[in-house]
Amino acid sequence: MSDCLQRFASSLVVSCQPVPEGPLDHPDQVVGFALAALASGGRGLRIEGIANLKAVRAATDAPIIGLIKRDLDTSPIRITPFLDDVAALAEAGADIIAFDATDRVRPVAVAELCKAVQAHGKLAMADISTIEEAKAAVALGVDVVGTTMSGYTGGPEPSDPDFPLLAAAVRLGRPVIAEGRIRVPEQAAEAIRLGAHGVVVGSAITRPEHITHWFADAIAAARAASARPSLAFDLGGTKTLVALVDGDRIVEANERTTDRHLDPDDWCDAIAELAAPWQSRYGAIGGAVTGVVHAGRWSALNPGTLPVSANYPLADALERRLGRPVVLHNDAQAAAWGEYRFGAGAGRDLLFVTVSTGIGGGAVIGGRLLTGRGGVAGSVGLTQETAGVPLETLASGRFLADAAAALGHAVDAPAVFAAAARGEAWASAVLDRSADVAARLLQNLQLLFDPAIMVVGGGVGLADGYRARLEARLAHLPPHLKPEIRAAALGKSAGVIGAADLARRTL
Ligand SMILES: CC(=O)N[C@H](C=O)[C@@H](O)[C@H](O)[C@H](O)COP(=O)(O)O
């Protein structure tokens, strides 16, 4: 490998290309950027234009990738399209000359550009956009390949670097420079881990106009999202709650019994009717539903709760009625997020387990709500206690009523708690059976995720004495394995508060 390439092996190369015609578009400023970069860990430079290149060459002997950008009427090729450009760059002191090597209409063939660069005693860098172009360039004998052009040959500009292309190009055996949309240090490090010979970073270091826009746009989006309340709904098996939500505050709410005998179209109509009075008062729209939502489609997890047919297009159905996109989540996932942001979690990693008519859950780990591949992450009630027996059938509110009935007491879950409080042994025994199963679940979840806290909610989970039963069963565990149980703080509002916040974040 040439000495020049060796000098920035596994290192940062800083592209110092001001925004054309911007206030920093002057050779003095380019030299300033270049020297600042070299003084701070940059090992090479990428410089556009002859005047800039000459000025920088006079200021440093660091390796320079030179290029000339042109806007041609007859070709989309912008980077070093002509042989004269190659000669001028060689003359001005570039060590490496970069040229567009994409497979598009061009004034000069890639082979000729490559030959000319090397004839001037310089290294040829092929800026490519596909693996086929990389292969063709390597076959022509270029010295180094850059992923520079990926994402810039048509279609919308992606937001991430093209790491799959980098990884594939590295396998061709020629040095590859990762370039294009590397915005944060972690991406630069990942490029090196993928085998890049060097990493070119431009905009994120030397285009303050772009960087300022990134910040200003993100702030503007957050401002717009928090300027108005969100509309959120929680569609469950027994009730449909629709609310205007401002942060963690329910401004107004409307509720209706969910008619299980109707179908999803009717449930969507109900949501739209309940939201109608607030039409112009909300920004984002978020929804929490029982069952699983993935890519805007809704399916039942437990048809006993609400008999939704598989893959109902819920996002479309609601957007048609509400006139705006709706961000959807499973209800327990949304509640987990609500508790994480505004409730018992207070920003700590948590597992949320709601023991109610059924059992649901959600996980927020590392500040992210886990939704999973298909949307079912956190559905702890459906984990199998023994083959074919979902855990919730042995611990939920439904279980309490069934177990009571089997003992000759035709009562609901609250009545089981009341009987236990009166000292009736049969009721305590039923609660103990549920708590045995739920405590085992919490112990397993601690081992799987090791969250900071375990938030327990739901009518059963929050009923008098239930948490104490769980604590008693976990008391023997050593501190590092023992779940830190907290009572859910948002109650029945957790779903709408979480759904509203999740929607606000996607604006
Ligand atoms: C596509 C194209 O014309 N890229 C140019 C190539 O020299 C420059 O405008 C980029 O700034 C450079 O590639 C570095 O990329 P980023 O600024 O994303 O770090």
The ligand as an SDF file (V2000), in Angstrom:
LIG
                    3D

 19 18  0  0  0  0  0  0  0  0999 V2000
  -22.2760   13.3560   -3.0760 C   0  0  0  0  0  0  0  0  0  0  0  0
  -21.2180   14.4090   -3.0660 C   0  0  0  0  0  0  0  0  0  0  0  0
  -21.1790   15.2360   -3.9490 O   0  0  0  0  0  0  0  0  0  0  0  0
  -20.3330   14.3490   -2.0520 N   0  0  0  0  0  0  0  0  0  0  0  0
  -19.2870   15.3140   -1.9260 C   0  0  0  0  0  0  0  0  0  0  0  0
  -17.9980   14.6900   -2.2140 C   0  0  0  0  0  0  0  0  0  0  0  0
  -16.9420   15.2030   -2.1130 O   0  0  0  0  0  0  0  0  0  0  0  0
  -19.3490   16.1700   -0.6910 C   0  0  0  0  0  0  0  0  0  0  0  0
  -20.3770   17.1150   -0.9020 O   0  0  0  0  0  0  0  0  0  0  0  0
  -19.6250   15.4880    0.6800 C   0  0  0  0  0  0  0  0  0  0  0  0
  -19.6470   16.5070    1.6380 O   0  0  0  0  0  0  0  0  0  0  0  0
  -18.5850   14.4650    1.0660 C   0  0  0  0  0  0  0  0  0  0  0  0
  -18.7540   13.3220    0.2880 O   0  0  0  0  0  0  0  0  0  0  0  0
  -18.6600   14.0480    2.5320 C   0  0  0  0  0  0  0  0  0  0  0  0
  -19.9290   13.5740    2.8500 O   0  0  0  0  0  0  0  0  0  0  0  0
  -20.7350   14.1520    4.0990 P   0  0  0  0  0  0  0  0  0  0  0  0
  -20.7930   15.6490    3.9800 O   0  0  0  0  0  0  0  0  0  0  0  0
  -22.1050   13.5350    4.0360 O   0  0  0  0  0  0  0  0  0  0  0  0
  -20.0030   13.7300    5.3560 O   0  0  0  0  0  0  0  0  0  0  0  0
  1  2  1  0
  2  3  2  0
  2  4  1  0
  4  5  1  0
  5  6  1  0
  5  8  1  0
  6  7  2  0
  8  9  1  0
  8 10  1  0
 10 11  1  0
 10 12  1  0
 12 13  1  0
 12 14  1  0
 14 15  1  0
 15 16  1  0
 16 17  2  0
 16 18  1  0
 16 19  1  0
M  END
$$$$
